[in-house]
């Protein structure tokens, strides 16, 4: 693509970097990622050290973000949680996107009976109670991050497939696609050059939305005892724990949910701008 | 048209059968049984319980029996709440969840579309950022956190709304809001994303050149084209919202359908799991069918394509 449109990426970057909220989002995400990697090094506690005599300490010089009901340092736990949550969120979103885009675009392009069958498969997978699959997987594989990820992605891609299919059904009727077809372009070429690039907006929007959904599905599973196991904690689990302590120890809810909201806001701003920047028609 | 409907309902029944079969064998593959609880049950009692509910028979026989019952519209009897029929459970709990879900959808759809449209019309201006911040808060606060927060602020601190249960209109306000937050945000994002693109099309420029006000153009020319992904998204989500949310119902102590799925899976209440799955998937398939119809109604190009295919060209 690059050599055919010289400066496409440079153009996209120029449009991206002229947007101040997007740059802010990019730096925020970079900072959070850096803290997820190096954050625990700054603290003298580990995420599982229990200090019962210091339980529920407010934020201060001893515990920067306060401590939880077992006296564990929230600062360390937040960055450990960042590793787990960000990994689950991003991995789930990427896997969902790959499966969803392939499934949805093949269905829409094939049309007819194959399309019908593929979409009914989606409905069927969606209708089978998801919790049964998770429990069965936990029984077979034991609980852990990989199990959660498999369980989440086995139905997670369906939403993406539906959105992609809807987009492509619409786009494939446009004149330029018909023209490409008349010129003898193969299905694969039409898909890669005309359909997917033009559907990229809703795809990116849906991907950035999958990240928080995945993080909270994990929290929900943890709530039911099927997610990340203690003493490890994800952001979702920490928010969940913080809820019960909201009235008396608000910092236990405040820090994890603030981190989460900040991350999500950054992902969203990034997704929005990326979507606009990657579409050459949107110059204004 | 009759042929079309006939085909569709045949496919629906077939999918339903696959779902029931899948769920049936899936749930029996999980260890545990409905009668293991806190108390120790003597072996003889256990054996007679198994015999009474037919669990001592081979799995395939149980399966055939269930299908037979299902064919006659019989969803069976709960194994945990002895003697209550699954149909009775659904009949009692579904209207409550549906009422709540319907009001949440009535909030989510218009406000999501409104936010998304405004954001797209005023792209990269403060309206856009504000709408996206609202929708981000809706997405990044999971509904159980939002629900607990609302309950804390409005019920315990300000005493504006009753804390829990669903007895009057005031009881419904907070759960509705908590339930509507995520779909509102999602719809807003999808609408914006598409609207931005639609607003760049030539026919919008033409309409602008004719001097029509931007607001009217967005409403008449833009929205109809931008709304397809929203409808795709709404099919499954509406079904999910109407059949209740476990977390919201738990926090506000609402006796809806949402909690039963989780409870029945935890309790290995086989007929309940299956009955709820049948109920949910029927709803889902009908919703997807409606989405398909809405598609061809909203975008004539898709309809033409279908016709062309039907004529075999």
HADDOCK unambig.tbl for C-alpha pairs under 7 A between the chains (distance, minus, plus):
assign (segid A and resid 120 and name CA) (segid B and resid 15 and name CA) 6.92 0.50 0.50
assign (segid A and resid 123 and name CA) (segid B and resid 285 and name CA) 6.86 0.50 0.50
assign (segid A and resid 124 and name CA) (segid B and resid 15 and name CA) 6.21 0.50 0.50
assign (segid A and resid 124 and name CA) (segid B and resid 19 and name CA) 5.71 0.50 0.50
assign (segid A and resid 127 and name CA) (segid B and resid 19 and name CA) 6.72 0.50 0.50
assign (segid A and resid 127 and name CA) (segid B and resid 277 and name CA) 6.95 0.50 0.50
assign (segid A and resid 127 and name CA) (segid B and resid 280 and name CA) 6.97 0.50 0.50
assign (segid A and resid 127 and name CA) (segid B and resid 281 and name CA) 5.03 0.50 0.50
assign (segid A and resid 128 and name CA) (segid B and resid 19 and name CA) 5.89 0.50 0.50
assign (segid A and resid 128 and name CA) (segid B and resid 23 and name CA) 5.97 0.50 0.50
assign (segid A and resid 128 and name CA) (segid B and resid 277 and name CA) 6.82 0.50 0.50
assign (segid A and resid 129 and name CA) (segid B and resid 277 and name CA) 6.69 0.50 0.50
assign (segid A and resid 132 and name CA) (segid B and resid 26 and name CA) 6.93 0.50 0.50
assign (segid A and resid 132 and name CA) (segid B and resid 27 and name CA) 6.39 0.50 0.50
assign (segid A and resid 136 and name CA) (segid B and resid 30 and name CA) 5.74 0.50 0.50
assign (segid A and resid 162 and name CA) (segid B and resid 232 and name CA) 6.54 0.50 0.50
assign (segid A and resid 163 and name CA) (segid B and resid 229 and name CA) 5.83 0.50 0.50
assign (segid A and resid 163 and name CA) (segid B and resid 232 and name CA) 6.37 0.50 0.50
assign (segid A and resid 166 and name CA) (segid B and resid 229 and name CA) 6.30 0.50 0.50
assign (segid A and resid 166 and name CA) (segid B and resid 232 and name CA) 6.90 0.50 0.50
assign (segid A and resid 167 and name CA) (segid B and resid 229 and name CA) 6.98 0.50 0.50
assign (segid A and resid 170 and name CA) (segid B and resid 302 and name CA) 6.77 0.50 0.50
assign (segid A and resid 173 and name CA) (segid B and resid 301 and name CA) 6.57 0.50 0.50
assign (segid A and resid 201 and name CA) (segid B and resid 193 and name CA) 6.06 0.50 0.50
assign (segid A and resid 202 and name CA) (segid B and resid 190 and name CA) 6.42 0.50 0.50
assign (segid A and resid 202 and name CA) (segid B and resid 193 and name CA) 5.93 0.50 0.50
assign (segid A and resid 202 and name CA) (segid B and resid 194 and name CA) 6.80 0.50 0.50
assign (segid A and resid 205 and name CA) (segid B and resid 189 and name CA) 6.74 0.50 0.50
assign (segid A and resid 205 and name CA) (segid B and resid 190 and name CA) 6.78 0.50 0.50
assign (segid A and resid 205 and name CA) (segid B and resid 193 and name CA) 6.89 0.50 0.50
assign (segid A and resid 212 and name CA) (segid B and resid 139 and name CA) 6.95 0.50 0.50
assign (segid A and resid 212 and name CA) (segid B and resid 140 and name CA) 5.98 0.50 0.50
assign (segid A and resid 216 and name CA) (segid B and resid 142 and name CA) 6.57 0.50 0.50
assign (segid A and resid 260 and name CA) (segid B and resid 140 and name CA) 6.80 0.50 0.50
assign (segid A and resid 261 and name CA) (segid B and resid 137 and name CA) 6.86 0.50 0.50
assign (segid A and resid 261 and name CA) (segid B and resid 140 and name CA) 5.41 0.50 0.50
assign (segid A and resid 264 and name CA) (segid B and resid 136 and name CA) 6.74 0.50 0.50
assign (segid A and resid 264 and name CA) (segid B and resid 140 and name CA) 5.93 0.50 0.50
assign (segid A and resid 265 and name CA) (segid B and resid 136 and name CA) 5.73 0.50 0.50
assign (segid A and resid 268 and name CA) (segid B and resid 136 and name CA) 6.94 0.50 0.50
assign (segid A and resid 282 and name CA) (segid B and resid 200 and name CA) 6.87 0.50 0.50
